[in-house]
Amino acid sequence: MKILVCISHVPDTTSKINFAEGDTKFDTNGVQFVINPNDEFGLTRAMWFKEKQGASVDVVNVGGSETEPTLRKALAIGADAAIRINNPATDGFAVAKQLAKVVQDGAYDLVIAGRESIDYNGGMVPGMIAGLTGANFVNNCISLDIDGDTVTASREIDGGKETLSTTLPLVIGGQKGLVEESDLRIPNMRGIMMARKKPLNIVEPVDAITETNSVKFEKPAPRGAVKLVSPDNLDELISLLHNEAKVI
C-alpha cells in the first residue's frame, strides 16, 4: 500500500502574529513553524500502517524552500521520502490541483490530509483532491482500518460518530482521534540523522488558476477592560448585565 501524507507548514500557535506591507502580507519574522497538527495525527497513523502492514509513506508539501525543515521533521518521524511542490500555497484550489497531480503520478492508494490547517482553516483541500482524482473521500476522520482494499473508517458528526465502509483509493481529512496526542512521535537523534539521507524531491508546479486572493489581514479587536463586581453587590451586577452586556 502506498500512502501519501499532505503536510502543511503552519505557524506555531504560541507565535506572535504580525502583518506587513499595509496588513496585506503575513510577517514571518520571528515565527516558529511546525507540522499542522491535523496532518501530524495523519502522519502518525500512516506510521502505524508502515510498521504493521508494510506500507510505504511519502509526505508532500506545497511551498517554497522555507518549508523543507518541516518536511525533514516528517522524515525524521519515519516517512520514507518527501516531495516539495515548488509553488506558494496561496489558494486552496490551486494547492489541491498541485497535490492531485502528485497523487495521480505516484498512483497512491491512500492520501491522508488534515481536515483543515490551523492557519487559514479553509477545510477544502482534502475534498478537492478526492474530486480531482476520483477517489473516495471521508472527512473529519477519527478512525481508519484497512484490510486489503477494504476500508473501515469513522468520522465525527454532530452529536456522535458515523462508521463507514469503503474501498481504496481513498482520501481522508483526518483529525484528533485518528490517533491521540499521546501517540504523537518526537523525532529522536537516529531519526534526525536518517532524515538527512532520505530523498526530498522538488517538483515544479502544474498550471493552476488561483481562485482567491488575500486582500487584507486584520487582528481581532482587543478585549475591553474587565469590570469587577463585589459578590455582595448583586444589584450592580444585574444592572451591568442588563444595560451594558445586554444579556438579560
N, C-alpha and C positions, 0 to 999 in steps of 0.2 A: 504494500500500500504506500502510495506517495502522498505526502502531506505537505501543504504549503501554509505557513502561518504568516498572516499580514501583520506587520509591526508598525505602529505609529510612534513617531518621535515627538513627545509632548513635554511641556514644562512640568516640573515637579510642583505639586500643589502648595508646597511651602515657599516657593519662589515669589518674590515681589514683582508684580506685573506693571510694566510701563509701556507707553506708546511713543512713537517718534514721527517726525515729518508731519506735524499738524494732526496727530492722532490717526493717521492713515495707515501706519505700519506698526507691527508688534516689535518692540525693542528687546532684542535677545541678550543684550549686555548684562552679565551677572546672573543669568538664568540657568539653572541646572535642569538638564533634560533627562528623561527616563523613558523606559518602555511603557506605553499606555497600559494602565492596569488591566483593562478587559482583555487586551492582547496577551498580557503575561499569564492570565488564567488559561487562555487557549494554548499558549506555548507549553505550559506545564502539563496540560492534558496530552498534547502531542508527544511529550517525552515519555509519558506512560505507554502510548501506543508503540513508540520506538522500542522501549525496553521489554514490553510484554508480547508484542506481536511482530517485531522486526521491521516496523515501518521506517521509511526514510523521511527526514524532516528538513525542509528548506524554509528559510524566512525571507520575506521580501518587504521592501520599503520604497515609497515614492518620495524622493527628496534629494537635496544636494549632499556634498561630501560631509557636511556637518552632522549628518545622521549616522555616519559609519560607526562611531563609538557605541551607539545604541544597538546596531546590528551585531557588533563584536560581542556585546554583552549577551545577546541572544545565542550566539555561537558558543560562548563560554558556558551558558546554561546547558547546552547539549545539542543544539541544531547542527546539522551536517554541513550546510552551505548557506550562503546569503546572497541575495540579489538586491542591488540598488538600482532603481529606475531613475535615471538622471534627469529629473524634472521637478520643479517646485510643486508641492502639494497645496494648490490654491483653491481647488474646487472639487466637490465630491464626485461629480460625474466624470470629470477628467481623470481623477485618481482611479475610479472604478474601471475606466477604459484601459488605463495602463496595466492595472493588475489583471484584468481579464485576458489581455494578450499573453502575459506570463503564464497564467493558468492554462490557456489553450496550448501554448508552445511546449509546456512541461508535462502535459497530459496528467495533471494531478487528480487523484481520486477524491481527496478531501481538502477543502480550503477552510481554514479556521481564521476568522477575523473577530475582533471585539465588536460588540453590538453598537458601540459608539466610542469615539475618542473623547478624552476629558478636556481637550482644548476648545473645539468648536461644537461638540455634542451633536453633530449632524445626524448620525444614526442611519445614513443612507447607503454607504458604500457596500456592505455585505450583500444586501438585496440586489443592488445594481450588478454586482459581479455575477450573481446567480442568473439574473435575467440576461446578461450579455453572453454567458457561456452555456445557457440551457441546463444548468444543474439544479437539483432540488435545493430547497432552502429552508432552514429552521432558524428563526431569530430568538433572541432572549434565551439562548440555550443554557440549561443548567445541569444537564446530564447527557452523556454520549457514550454509547457502547456499539461496537462494530464486530460482526461475525461474518467474514467473507464480504459479500456486497450488501448484506442486510444491516440496517442501522436502526437502533432504538434510541430515541432522543426525547428529552423532556424540556419543555420551555415554560417560563414564568408567564402566567396570565393573571388578569385581575381576580383576586380572591383565591388563587391557588396555582396549580401547575397542570399542564397537559402533556401526556405521553404519546409520542408519535412513532410510527414505523415507516421507514422509507428506505431508499437504496442509494448507493454511490452511483455517479459522482454527486457530491453534496457540498454546499457552502453553509456554514453556520455563523451566526452572530453570537459569540459567547460572552459570558459574564461570570461574576462570582457565583459559585455553586457548581460550575463545571469542574472546578477544584476549589478547595477552601484556602484562605490566606495562609494557613499553617502548612499547606502543601507547596507553597511557592519556594523556588530554589535560589539560593545566593551563589553566584559563581565562586568556586574555590580556586586556589592557585593553579592546580593542574588544569582545570577547565580554561582558565585565562591563558595559560601557556599554549594549550592545544588550539584555542581560538585563533591565535596568530598565524597558524599554519593552514587553517581551513579556508576554502575559496570564498572570496567576496567578489562576485561578478557585477560589473557595471554595464547596464544595457541602456541604449538610447530610447527615448520615448517614441510612441507612435503618435500620429496626428490625432488630436482630440480637441473638440470645441470646449472652451471654458464658458459654462453657462451662467456663472455668478461671479461677482467681484465684491470684495470688501471695500466699502466707501469710507467708513469711519469707525473707529473704536471709541468706546466710552465706558469709563468705570462706573459702577453703581454709585448713586448719591450717598454721601456719608450719613451715618445714622445721627439722629438728633440727640440732644442731651437727655440723660436719664433723670426722671424725677422720682425722688424717694419720698414715700408717704409713711408716716408713723402707723404702726398696726392699731394704734388706739384711735386714729382719725379716719373712720370709715366714711364719714360724710364727704371729706375731701377726695377720697379715692373714688367714690361713686360720681362725684361731680366731674373729676378728670376723665373718667371712662365715658361719661355721657357727653360732656361738652367739647373735649379735645380729641380723645380717641374715637368717639362716636361709635362705640361698640355696644352700648346699651341705650 
